[in-house]
Amino acid sequence: MPLDALLHTIQKMGASDLHLSTELPPTCRVDGTLKNLHDEVMTEKMMDELIQHILPSNLYDHFKDYGDADFSYEISDGTRFRMNVYQQRGTKSLAARVIPNKIPKLEALNMPSTLVNLAKKPHGLVLVTGPTGSGKSTTLASMIDYINTHHNRHIITLEDPIEYEHESKRSLINQREIGIDAKNFLTGLRASLRQDPDVILLGEMRDLETISTALTAAETGHLVFATLHTSSAKTTIDRIIDIFPAEQQRQIRIQVANVLQGIVSQRLFPKAGGKGRIAATEILVRTPAIINLIRNEKVEQIQNMMMTGRKDGMHTLSMAIRDLLQKKLVDYDTVSAYLVEGEY
């Protein structure tokens, strides 16, 4: 079955992802569950021809050298997909993520109003974290769309690849794709500082130099949004500081305390009834107490501060899940592993 036909099929099914691997049938993910589309397997020849056909020419050498490549792909009805082709056990595989045509509003995502408050900040660093497939890109796109709708800003995004396509509304938006418009996140971020931005969206903070430059950008009057693959506010702060050499960590700790506006960690859970998924969040926001904990190397106390910080817009993941249970939006069996006793 041609790739476009498979992508049309999963779109109609409401699936989020398509997986193709040699000697296995096409598989999709619907509401978090993997399902085979049919019994016919993808042969090695089919996978070779498919990837050779869709892989952009500028990424061929990268794929050959590193064994994977990211790019975007569009089918005839205008639906776009985030593609990753990769090698496993000497054969080729593909993962495709559906990118909805319409950017959802924060309210439609069941996101707390704290995210609107973070989007209104004039400068600083806002991090959206969580495992792969937890909805980070959608949350960030919604926050950028809020700024675009309500504020007069120059927004530059650095993405690998570009997922949601924004149209300039009240703001001016320029979207740059890594590998096409910029060599990598670091060079794109450094260049963006010479492009008069008010807001910078950094698709991922992958290394020490990129994190350092992002902190400097936030420190010099820009509002910087970025993602990390971390599971909580505490581990996010630890990850940023620990990537630096020991002799730099005290200075970086002070810098993080000075620029951090908030951390949104999230996970997606199946909705009660099994149709669709919903996000549960853990939110840390900037307060004098949080700043002091970061500066004084007491990050382990942040969890307790979030538990008692609802008036400031903070809560833990467990608290958010209990709210979803109370509203009967999720089933206990699907979320029980993430509940922590005493966090209400």
C-alpha positions in Angstrom: 0.0 0.0 0.0 1.5 3.4 -1.0 2.6 5.6 1.9 0.1 8.4 1.1 -2.7 5.9 1.2 -1.5 4.7 4.6 -1.3 8.3 5.9 -4.8 9.0 4.7 -6.0 5.9 6.4 -4.5 6.7 9.9 -5.8 10.3 9.6 -9.4 9.0 9.1 -8.9 6.7 12.1 -7.8 9.5 14.3 -4.4 7.9 14.9 -1.5 9.9 16.1 1.4 7.9 14.6 2.2 5.4 11.8 5.1 2.9 12.2 6.6 1.0 9.2 9.3 -1.6 9.7 10.8 -4.3 7.5 9.1 -7.7 7.7 6.3 -6.3 9.9 2.8 -5.0 9.0 2.0 -1.3 9.1 1.1 -0.3 12.7 -0.6 2.9 14.0 -1.2 4.3 17.4 -4.8 5.2 18.3 -5.5 6.8 21.7 -2.2 5.5 22.9 -2.7 1.9 21.7 -0.8 0.2 18.9 -2.9 -1.5 16.2 -2.0 -3.3 12.9 -3.6 -1.7 9.9 -3.5 -5.0 7.9 -1.6 -8.3 7.8 0.6 -7.6 4.8 4.2 -7.0 5.9 6.6 -4.3 4.5 9.4 -6.1 2.6 12.9 -4.8 2.6 12.5 -3.7 -1.0 9.3 -1.8 -0.2 11.0 0.1 2.7 14.1 0.9 0.6 12.0 2.3 -2.3 9.7 4.2 0.1 12.4 5.9 2.0 14.5 6.7 -1.1 11.3 8.3 -2.6 10.4 10.5 0.4 13.7 11.4 2.0 14.7 15.0 1.0 18.0 15.0 -1.0 19.7 17.3 1.5 19.2 14.7 4.3 20.5 11.6 2.4 24.1 11.9 3.5 22.9 12.6 7.1 20.8 9.4 7.1 23.7 7.4 5.6 26.2 8.7 8.2 24.0 8.7 11.3 21.3 6.2 10.6 18.3 8.5 11.1 16.8 11.7 9.8 13.9 14.1 10.6 11.8 16.0 8.1 8.2 17.0 7.4 5.9 15.5 4.8 2.6 16.7 3.3 -0.1 14.7 1.6 -2.6 15.9 -1.0 -5.3 17.2 1.4 -2.7 19.4 3.1 -2.2 17.3 6.2 1.4 17.4 7.4 3.4 14.8 9.2 6.6 14.8 11.2 8.8 12.0 9.8 11.7 10.1 11.2 13.4 7.5 9.1 16.0 5.3 10.9 17.9 2.0 10.6 17.5 -0.9 12.9 19.3 -4.2 12.7 20.5 -3.2 9.2 17.1 -2.5 7.8 15.1 0.7 7.4 12.1 1.9 9.5 9.8 4.9 9.5 7.8 6.7 12.2 5.2 9.4 11.1 3.5 11.7 13.6 0.3 13.5 12.5 0.4 17.3 12.7 -3.1 18.7 13.0 -3.8 21.4 10.5 -5.4 23.7 13.2 -3.5 24.9 16.2 -5.7 24.1 19.2 -6.4 26.8 21.9 -4.9 26.2 25.3 -8.5 25.9 26.8 -9.2 23.1 24.3 -6.2 21.2 25.5 -7.5 21.4 29.1 -4.5 23.5 30.1 -4.4 25.6 33.3 -4.6 29.4 33.0 -1.1 29.5 34.3 0.2 28.8 30.8 -1.5 32.0 29.6 0.3 33.9 32.4 3.6 32.3 31.2 2.9 33.3 27.6 2.4 36.9 28.8 5.9 37.2 30.3 8.1 39.9 28.7 11.3 37.9 29.1 12.8 34.8 30.7 12.9 31.0 30.1 9.8 28.8 29.9 10.4 25.0 29.6 7.8 22.4 28.4 9.0 18.9 29.3 7.9 15.3 29.2 8.6 12.1 27.4 8.3 11.6 23.6 4.7 11.7 22.5 3.5 13.7 25.5 2.2 16.6 23.6 5.0 19.1 24.2 5.0 20.5 20.6 1.2 21.0 20.7 1.4 22.9 24.0 4.2 25.1 22.7 2.3 25.8 19.5 -0.8 26.8 21.4 1.3 29.2 23.7 2.9 30.7 20.6 -0.5 31.1 19.0 -1.8 32.9 22.1 1.1 35.4 21.8 0.5 35.7 18.1 -3.2 36.4 18.7 -3.0 38.9 21.6 0.4 40.6 21.4 2.6 42.6 19.0 5.9 40.5 19.0 8.5 39.3 16.7 8.6 35.5 17.1 11.4 33.2 15.7 11.0 29.5 15.9 13.8 26.9 15.5 12.3 23.5 14.8 13.5 20.0 13.7 11.4 19.8 11.6 8.7 22.5 11.5 5.5 21.0 12.8 2.6 23.4 13.2 2.6 26.2 10.6 1.8 29.7 12.0 0.4 32.6 10.1 1.3 36.1 11.4 -1.6 37.7 13.2 -0.8 40.5 15.7 2.8 39.2 15.8 5.4 38.7 13.1 6.4 35.0 13.0 9.4 33.5 11.2 9.9 29.7 11.4 13.2 28.1 10.6 13.8 24.4 10.0 17.0 22.8 11.2 18.9 21.3 8.4 17.3 23.5 5.8 17.1 27.1 7.1 19.8 26.7 9.9 22.6 24.2 10.3 21.7 23.2 13.9 19.9 24.6 17.0 23.0 26.3 18.3 23.9 28.3 15.1 20.2 29.1 14.5 19.8 30.3 18.1 23.0 32.5 17.9 21.8 33.9 14.6 18.3 34.7 16.0 19.8 37.0 18.5 20.8 39.3 15.6 17.3 39.1 14.1 15.6 41.4 16.6 13.3 38.8 18.2 11.0 39.3 21.2 10.2 35.6 21.5 12.3 32.6 20.6 11.0 29.0 20.4 13.8 26.5 20.6 12.6 23.0 19.6 15.1 21.3 21.9 18.0 22.1 24.2 20.3 19.2 23.3 23.8 20.2 24.5 25.7 22.5 26.8 26.4 25.2 24.3 22.7 25.4 23.2 21.5 25.5 26.9 24.1 28.2 27.7 23.1 30.3 24.7 19.4 29.9 25.6 20.1 31.1 29.2 21.9 34.1 27.9 19.1 34.9 25.4 16.6 34.8 28.3 18.9 36.9 30.4 19.2 39.6 27.8 15.5 40.5 27.5 14.0 37.7 25.3 11.2 35.3 26.1 12.6 31.9 25.3 10.5 28.7 25.1 12.2 25.3 24.9 11.7 21.6 25.5 13.6 19.0 27.4 12.9 15.2 27.7 12.6 15.3 31.5 9.8 14.0 33.6 9.4 16.7 36.4 10.4 20.2 37.4 13.1 19.0 39.7 14.7 16.7 37.2 14.6 19.5 34.6 16.5 21.9 36.8 19.0 19.1 37.7 19.5 18.2 34.0 20.3 21.8 33.0 22.8 22.3 35.9 24.4 18.9 35.7 25.3 19.2 32.0 27.9 21.9 32.9 31.3 21.2 34.4 31.4 21.2 38.2 33.3 24.5 38.4 30.6 26.3 36.4 27.6 24.9 38.2 27.3 27.5 40.9 27.2 30.3 38.3 24.7 28.4 36.1 22.5 27.7 39.2 22.3 31.5 39.8 21.7 32.1 36.1 18.8 29.6 36.0 17.3 31.2 39.1 17.5 34.6 37.5 15.8 33.7 34.2 13.4 30.8 34.9 9.8 31.8 34.6 8.2 28.4 34.7 8.3 24.7 33.9 5.4 22.7 32.5 5.9 18.9 32.6 3.2 16.9 31.1 1.9 13.4 30.2 -1.0 12.2 28.1 -3.5 9.7 29.4 -6.4 7.9 27.6 -9.7 9.7 28.3 -12.4 7.8 30.3 -14.4 5.9 27.7 -11.3 5.4 25.5 -11.8 8.1 22.9 -8.9 10.5 22.7 -6.3 11.5 25.2 -5.9 14.3 27.8 -2.9 15.9 29.4 -2.0 16.0 33.0 0.5 18.7 34.0 3.0 19.5 36.6 3.7 23.2 36.9 6.4 25.2 38.6 6.3 29.0 38.4 8.7 31.7 39.5 8.3 32.9 43.1 10.9 34.3 45.6 10.8 30.9 47.5 11.5 28.9 44.3 14.3 31.3 43.3 16.0 30.8 46.7 15.7 27.0 46.5 17.4 26.9 43.2 20.2 29.3 44.2 20.9 27.5 47.5 21.0 24.0 46.0 17.8 22.9 47.6 16.0 21.7 44.4 14.8 18.6 46.3 12.4 20.8 48.2 10.7 22.1 45.1 8.1 19.2 45.1 6.9 20.3 48.5 6.7 23.9 47.3 4.5 22.9 44.4 2.2 20.9 46.6 1.5 24.1 48.6 1.6 26.5 45.8 -1.8 26.3 44.1 -2.4 30.1 44.8 0.7 30.8 42.7 -0.5 28.5 39.9 1.7 25.5 40.9 0.8 21.8 41.3 2.4 18.4 41.0 1.5 15.8 38.4 -0.2 13.7 41.1 -2.4 16.6 42.1 -3.4 17.2 38.4 -4.3 13.6 38.0 -6.5 13.6 41.1 -8.3 16.6 39.6 -8.9 14.6 36.4 -10.2 11.7 38.4 -12.6 13.9 40.3 -14.0 15.2 37.0 -14.2 11.7 35.7 -12.0 12.5 32.7 -9.7 9.5 33.2 -10.0 6.0 34.7 -8.2 5.1 37.9 -6.5 2.0 36.3 -4.8 4.1 33.7 -3.3 6.7 36.0 -2.8 4.9 39.4 0.9 4.4 38.8 1.5 8.1 38.8 -0.4 9.0 42.0 1.7 9.9 45.0 0.2 9.5 48.5 -0.1 12.8 50.3 -0.2 15.0 47.1 -3.7 16.5 46.9 
